[in-house]
């Protein structure tokens, strides 16, 4: 089974949208880093890379 890209996640679960909706305090370190690195690769999402 293929992994879902972040664009396929529910909007409220995506790091950038979660930041805007709920604030920085609810984000994990990997979600914050994912926002900074901006994109993943063919095998891993930005969250997985971070």
N, C-alpha and C positions, 0 to 999 in steps of 0.2 A: 504494500500500500504506500502511495506517495505521501510525503509530508505536505501539510498545508503551508503555503507561503503566508507571511504576515498579512498580506493584502486579502487573504481569504479568511482570516480570523474575524470574529465578531468585532464590530467597530470599537466597542467599549473595552476590548481586551488588547487592542493594538497599543504599543508603548506611547506613541505620539498623541493619539487620541485620549488615552487614559490620563496622560499628563495634563492635557487641556481640560478634561472633564472633572478630574478628581484631585489634581495637584501633585507636586513632586513627592510628597511624603508617602504616597501609596505605591510608588514604583520601587521595584527591586533594583539592586546594583546592576544586574545584567540588562534590565530594561532601560536604565539611564545610559549605559554604555551603548546599547543598540541605537538609541536616538543619536548619539554622537557619531557612530560609525556609519549610520544611515542605510546600509544595505548589506545583504548577505551574499552568498554565492550559490552555485547550482546545488550544493549538497547541504548547506546549513543556512538557517535564517540569521538575521543580525543578532537576535536574542541568543541563539545557540552559539554563535561566534564569540559573543561578549562573555 
